[in-house]
Each structure stands twice: as structure tokens, then as C-alpha cells.
Amino acid sequence: MSMRKIRVCPKCGSDKISDAKTSVSGWLVPTTYYCEEKDCGYSGTLYVEIDVDEAEQLKRAMNGDTTEST
């Protein structure tokens, strides 16, 4: 079991999410995060943080695949 966490996009589940750095981010205004996945286009102040081991399971669930794999 891994304790390493990653940030993923709340819209598509991709781990290609980055934050926009400005001189007032996190101090005066919330940090804005952008998904770099081609077909997603998410930008917002929230992201999902999950264990690395759960990343594929989350992507399957977000795509409507409810089958469990072991």
C-alpha cells in the first residue's frame, strides 16, 4: 500500500493538473489549477488528492466502468 499522494483533475481524473503561479496566488486570491489533458479544459480552485494506487480505479469510475479488477 502506497502512501504517496497525487493531485488529479476533478473533471476527468487525469494527473496532468498544474497550478497557475501569480504574485498573489494563495495570499490574496485562491490558486487556480488547470488540467492539461487535451479534451478536458478544467480550470478551477479545486483538485482531488488520492493515493497513487487508486488513480486507475478513479479513472475507470469516472468513465462509467464499474467493474472491479484485482
N, CA, C and O atoms as a GROMACS GRO file, in nm:
protein
  280
    1MET      N    1   0.084  -0.119   0.000
    1MET     CA    2   0.000   0.000   0.000
    1MET      C    3   0.088   0.125   0.000
    1MET      O    4   0.176   0.140   0.085
    2SER      N    5   0.064   0.210  -0.094
    2SER     CA    6   0.144   0.332  -0.110
    2SER      C    7   0.083   0.446  -0.030
    2SER      O    8  -0.039   0.460  -0.022
    3MET      N    9   0.169   0.527   0.028
    3MET     CA   10   0.123   0.645   0.100
    3MET      C   11   0.150   0.771   0.019
    3MET      O   12   0.125   0.882   0.066
    4ARG      N   13   0.200   0.754  -0.103
    4ARG     CA   14   0.229   0.869  -0.188
    4ARG      C   15   0.098   0.920  -0.247
    4ARG      O   16   0.017   0.842  -0.296
    5LYS      N   17   0.079   1.049  -0.243
    5LYS     CA   18  -0.043   1.112  -0.293
    5LYS      C   19  -0.013   1.187  -0.422
    5LYS      O   20   0.097   1.239  -0.442
    6ILE      N   21  -0.114   1.193  -0.509
    6ILE     CA   22  -0.103   1.272  -0.631
    6ILE      C   23  -0.227   1.358  -0.645
    6ILE      O   24  -0.333   1.326  -0.590
    7ARG      N   25  -0.214   1.467  -0.718
    7ARG     CA   26  -0.327   1.554  -0.750
    7ARG      C   27  -0.388   1.508  -0.882
    7ARG      O   28  -0.316   1.481  -0.978
    8VAL      N   29  -0.520   1.501  -0.886
    8VAL     CA   30  -0.586   1.465  -1.010
    8VAL      C   31  -0.699   1.565  -1.038
    8VAL      O   32  -0.751   1.629  -0.947
    9CYS      N   33  -0.734   1.575  -1.164
    9CYS     CA   34  -0.839   1.665  -1.208
    9CYS      C   35  -0.975   1.613  -1.159
    9CYS      O   36  -1.004   1.495  -1.174
   10PRO      N   37  -1.058   1.700  -1.102
   10PRO     CA   38  -1.190   1.656  -1.057
   10PRO      C   39  -1.289   1.632  -1.170
   10PRO      O   40  -1.395   1.574  -1.148
   11LYS      N   41  -1.256   1.674  -1.292
   11LYS     CA   42  -1.345   1.656  -1.406
   11LYS      C   43  -1.316   1.527  -1.482
   11LYS      O   44  -1.408   1.454  -1.516
   12CYS      N   45  -1.187   1.499  -1.509
   12CYS     CA   46  -1.153   1.383  -1.592
   12CYS      C   47  -1.068   1.278  -1.522
   12CYS      O   48  -1.054   1.166  -1.573
   13GLY      N   49  -1.012   1.310  -1.406
   13GLY     CA   50  -0.930   1.214  -1.332
   13GLY      C   51  -0.784   1.209  -1.374
   13GLY      O   52  -0.709   1.126  -1.322
   14SER      N   53  -0.742   1.294  -1.466
   14SER     CA   54  -0.604   1.295  -1.514
   14SER      C   55  -0.511   1.351  -1.406
   14SER      O   56  -0.550   1.436  -1.327
   15ASP      N   57  -0.388   1.300  -1.405
   15ASP     CA   58  -0.288   1.355  -1.313
   15ASP      C   59  -0.210   1.470  -1.376
   15ASP      O   60  -0.112   1.518  -1.318
   16LYS      N   61  -0.252   1.514  -1.492
   16LYS     CA   62  -0.187   1.626  -1.561
   16LYS      C   63  -0.252   1.757  -1.519
   16LYS      O   64  -0.310   1.828  -1.601
   17ILE      N   65  -0.242   1.789  -1.391
   17ILE     CA   66  -0.302   1.912  -1.338
   17ILE      C   67  -0.190   1.998  -1.281
   17ILE      O   68  -0.103   1.949  -1.209
   18SER      N   69  -0.194   2.125  -1.313
   18SER     CA   70  -0.090   2.217  -1.265
   18SER      C   71  -0.155   2.345  -1.214
   18SER      O   72  -0.270   2.375  -1.244
   19ASP      N   73  -0.078   2.418  -1.138
   19ASP     CA   74  -0.131   2.543  -1.083
   19ASP      C   75  -0.069   2.663  -1.153
   19ASP      O   76   0.046   2.659  -1.197
   20ALA      N   77  -0.147   2.768  -1.161
   20ALA     CA   78  -0.101   2.892  -1.222
   20ALA      C   79  -0.040   2.978  -1.111
   20ALA      O   80  -0.108   3.012  -1.014
   21LYS      N   81   0.086   3.011  -1.125
   21LYS     CA   82   0.155   3.092  -1.025
   21LYS      C   83   0.146   3.240  -1.060
   21LYS      O   84   0.183   3.283  -1.169
   22THR      N   85   0.096   3.315  -0.965
   22THR     CA   86   0.096   3.461  -0.977
   22THR      C   87   0.152   3.518  -0.847
   22THR      O   88   0.173   3.444  -0.751
   23SER      N   89   0.175   3.645  -0.844
   23SER     CA   90   0.234   3.705  -0.724
   23SER      C   91   0.137   3.710  -0.606
   23SER      O   92   0.180   3.729  -0.492
   24VAL      N   93   0.008   3.692  -0.631
   24VAL     CA   94  -0.089   3.697  -0.522
   24VAL      C   95  -0.162   3.564  -0.500
   24VAL      O   96  -0.252   3.557  -0.417
   25SER      N   97  -0.125   3.459  -0.573
   25SER     CA   98  -0.189   3.328  -0.558
   25SER      C   99  -0.170   3.275  -0.416
   25SER      O  100  -0.060   3.277  -0.362
   26GLY      N  101  -0.278   3.227  -0.358
   26GLY     CA  102  -0.272   3.169  -0.225
   26GLY      C  103  -0.270   3.271  -0.113
   26GLY      O  104  -0.282   3.235   0.004
   27TRP      N  105  -0.253   3.396  -0.148
   27TRP     CA  106  -0.249   3.500  -0.046
   27TRP      C  107  -0.371   3.590  -0.058
   27TRP      O  108  -0.449   3.604   0.036
   28LEU      N  109  -0.388   3.650  -0.174
   28LEU     CA  110  -0.499   3.740  -0.196
   28LEU      C  111  -0.615   3.671  -0.267
   28LEU      O  112  -0.732   3.699  -0.240
   29VAL      N  113  -0.582   3.582  -0.357
   29VAL     CA  114  -0.683   3.505  -0.432
   29VAL      C  115  -0.646   3.357  -0.426
   29VAL      O  116  -0.529   3.324  -0.409
   30PRO      N  117  -0.744   3.268  -0.438
   30PRO     CA  118  -0.712   3.125  -0.436
   30PRO      C  119  -0.627   3.084  -0.557
   30PRO      O  120  -0.636   3.147  -0.663
   31THR      N  121  -0.548   2.983  -0.541
   31THR     CA  122  -0.469   2.929  -0.652
   31THR      C  123  -0.562   2.865  -0.753
   31THR      O  124  -0.656   2.794  -0.715
   32THR      N  125  -0.538   2.889  -0.881
   32THR     CA  126  -0.618   2.828  -0.987
   32THR      C  127  -0.540   2.712  -1.046
   32THR      O  128  -0.421   2.724  -1.076
   33TYR      N  129  -0.608   2.598  -1.062
   33TYR     CA  130  -0.548   2.477  -1.118
   33TYR      C  131  -0.604   2.452  -1.257
   33TYR      O  132  -0.722   2.476  -1.283
   34TYR      N  133  -0.519   2.404  -1.346
   34TYR     CA  134  -0.557   2.377  -1.485
   34TYR      C  135  -0.525   2.233  -1.520
   34TYR      O  136  -0.419   2.182  -1.486
   35CYS      N  137  -0.618   2.168  -1.590
   35CYS     CA  138  -0.595   2.033  -1.640
   35CYS      C  139  -0.533   2.045  -1.778
   35CYS      O  140  -0.584   2.118  -1.863
   36GLU      N  141  -0.424   1.975  -1.800
   36GLU     CA  142  -0.353   1.980  -1.928
   36GLU      C  143  -0.396   1.870  -2.023
   36GLU      O  144  -0.339   1.856  -2.132
   37GLU      N  145  -0.496   1.791  -1.985
   37GLU     CA  146  -0.547   1.686  -2.073
   37GLU      C  147  -0.617   1.752  -2.192
   37GLU      O  148  -0.691   1.848  -2.174
   38LYS      N  149  -0.593   1.701  -2.311
   38LYS     CA  150  -0.638   1.764  -2.435
   38LYS      C  151  -0.789   1.792  -2.439
   38LYS      O  152  -0.830   1.903  -2.476
   39ASP      N  153  -0.871   1.696  -2.402
   39ASP     CA  154  -1.017   1.711  -2.416
   39ASP      C  155  -1.088   1.755  -2.289
   39ASP      O  156  -1.211   1.755  -2.286
   40CYS      N  157  -1.016   1.794  -2.185
   40CYS     CA  158  -1.080   1.826  -2.058
   40CYS      C  159  -1.113   1.975  -2.045
   40CYS      O  160  -1.230   2.014  -2.045
   41GLY      N  161  -1.010   2.057  -2.034
   41GLY     CA  162  -1.030   2.202  -2.023
   41GLY      C  163  -1.067   2.253  -1.885
   41GLY      O  164  -1.112   2.367  -1.872
   42TYR      N  165  -1.050   2.171  -1.780
   42TYR     CA  166  -1.085   2.216  -1.645
   42TYR      C  167  -0.993   2.327  -1.598
   42TYR      O  168  -0.871   2.320  -1.617
   43SER      N  169  -1.050   2.427  -1.536
   43SER     CA  170  -0.975   2.526  -1.459
   43SER      C  171  -1.061   2.563  -1.340
   43SER      O  172  -1.180   2.590  -1.353
   44GLY      N  173  -1.000   2.564  -1.224
   44GLY     CA  174  -1.074   2.595  -1.103
   44GLY      C  175  -0.984   2.594  -0.982
   44GLY      O  176  -0.863   2.575  -0.993
   45THR      N  177  -1.043   2.616  -0.867
   45THR     CA  178  -0.965   2.627  -0.744
   45THR      C  179  -0.953   2.494  -0.669
   45THR      O  180  -0.888   2.489  -0.565
   46LEU      N  181  -1.016   2.389  -0.719
   46LEU     CA  182  -1.014   2.260  -0.651
   46LEU      C  183  -0.941   2.153  -0.731
   46LEU      O  184  -0.937   2.158  -0.854
   47TYR      N  185  -0.885   2.057  -0.662
   47TYR     CA  186  -0.830   1.936  -0.721
   47TYR      C  187  -0.858   1.822  -0.624
   47TYR      O  188  -0.890   1.846  -0.508
   48VAL      N  189  -0.845   1.700  -0.672
   48VAL     CA  190  -0.864   1.582  -0.588
   48VAL      C  191  -0.726   1.525  -0.557
   48VAL      O  192  -0.642   1.514  -0.646
   49GLU      N  193  -0.703   1.488  -0.431
   49GLU     CA  194  -0.576   1.427  -0.394
   49GLU      C  195  -0.603   1.283  -0.351
   49GLU      O  196  -0.681   1.259  -0.259
   50ILE      N  197  -0.538   1.188  -0.419
   50ILE     CA  198  -0.562   1.046  -0.392
   50ILE      C  199  -0.430   0.972  -0.382
   50ILE      O  200  -0.325   1.023  -0.421
   51ASP      N  201  -0.436   0.849  -0.329
   51ASP     CA  202  -0.319   0.761  -0.329
   51ASP      C  203  -0.288   0.722  -0.472
   51ASP      O  204  -0.378   0.708  -0.555
   52VAL      N  205  -0.161   0.704  -0.502
   52VAL     CA  206  -0.119   0.663  -0.635
   52VAL      C  207  -0.188   0.534  -0.675
   52VAL      O  208  -0.225   0.516  -0.791
   53ASP      N  209  -0.204   0.442  -0.581
   53ASP     CA  210  -0.266   0.312  -0.608
   53ASP      C  211  -0.412   0.323  -0.653
   53ASP      O  212  -0.463   0.232  -0.718
   54GLU      N  213  -0.479   0.432  -0.620
   54GLU     CA  214  -0.620   0.448  -0.652
   54GLU      C  215  -0.645   0.522  -0.784
   54GLU      O  216  -0.760   0.536  -0.824
   55ALA      N  217  -0.542   0.568  -0.851
   55ALA     CA  218  -0.558   0.652  -0.969
   55ALA      C  219  -0.633   0.581  -1.082
   55ALA      O  220  -0.727   0.638  -1.138
   56GLU      N  221  -0.594   0.460  -1.116
   56GLU     CA  222  -0.661   0.388  -1.225
   56GLU      C  223  -0.805   0.356  -1.190
   56GLU      O  224  -0.894   0.364  -1.275
   57GLN      N  225  -0.829   0.319  -1.066
   57GLN     CA  226  -0.965   0.288  -1.021
   57GLN      C  227  -1.054   0.412  -1.032
   57GLN      O  228  -1.170   0.401  -1.074
   58LEU      N  229  -1.002   0.528  -0.997
   58LEU     CA  230  -1.079   0.653  -1.008
   58LEU      C  231  -1.111   0.685  -1.153
   58LEU      O  232  -1.224   0.723  -1.185
   59LYS      N  233  -1.013   0.670  -1.242
   59LYS     CA  234  -1.037   0.698  -1.384
   59LYS      C  235  -1.145   0.607  -1.440
   59LYS      O  236  -1.232   0.653  -1.514
   60ARG      N  237  -1.141   0.478  -1.405
   60ARG     CA  238  -1.244   0.384  -1.452
   60ARG      C  239  -1.381   0.425  -1.401
   60ARG      O  240  -1.479   0.423  -1.476
   61ALA      N  241  -1.389   0.462  -1.275
   61ALA     CA  242  -1.517   0.501  -1.215
   61ALA      C  243  -1.571   0.629  -1.280
   61ALA      O  244  -1.692   0.641  -1.302
   62MET      N  245  -1.483   0.723  -1.311
   62MET     CA  246  -1.527   0.847  -1.373
   62MET      C  247  -1.573   0.826  -1.518
   62MET      O  248  -1.652   0.904  -1.570
   63ASN      N  249  -1.524   0.720  -1.581
   63ASN     CA  250  -1.564   0.688  -1.717
   63ASN      C  251  -1.683   0.592  -1.724
   63ASN      O  252  -1.722   0.549  -1.832
   64GLY      N  253  -1.740   0.559  -1.607
   64GLY     CA  254  -1.859   0.475  -1.603
   64GLY      C  255  -1.831   0.327  -1.596
   64GLY      O  256  -1.926   0.248  -1.601
   65ASP      N  257  -1.706   0.285  -1.586
   65ASP     CA  258  -1.671   0.144  -1.574
   65ASP      C  259  -1.678   0.103  -1.427
   65ASP      O  260  -1.595   0.147  -1.346
   66THR      N  261  -1.775   0.021  -1.391
   66THR     CA  262  -1.794  -0.016  -1.251
   66THR      C  263  -1.738  -0.153  -1.216
   66THR      O  264  -1.754  -0.199  -1.103
   67THR      N  265  -1.672  -0.218  -1.311
   67THR     CA  266  -1.615  -0.349  -1.282
   67THR      C  267  -1.490  -0.334  -1.199
   67THR      O  268  -1.411  -0.241  -1.219
   68GLU      N  269  -1.472  -0.425  -1.103
   68GLU     CA  270  -1.354  -0.421  -1.018
   68GLU      C  271  -1.248  -0.513  -1.072
   68GLU      O  272  -1.278  -0.622  -1.119
   69SER      N  273  -1.124  -0.469  -1.065
   69SER     CA  274  -1.012  -0.556  -1.104
   69SER      C  275  -0.924  -0.579  -0.983
   69SER      O  276  -0.914  -0.493  -0.896
   70THR      N  277  -0.861  -0.694  -0.978
   70THR     CA  278  -0.775  -0.726  -0.865
   70THR      C  279  -0.632  -0.743  -0.908
   70THR      O  280  -0.545  -0.771  -0.825
   0.00000   0.00000   0.00000
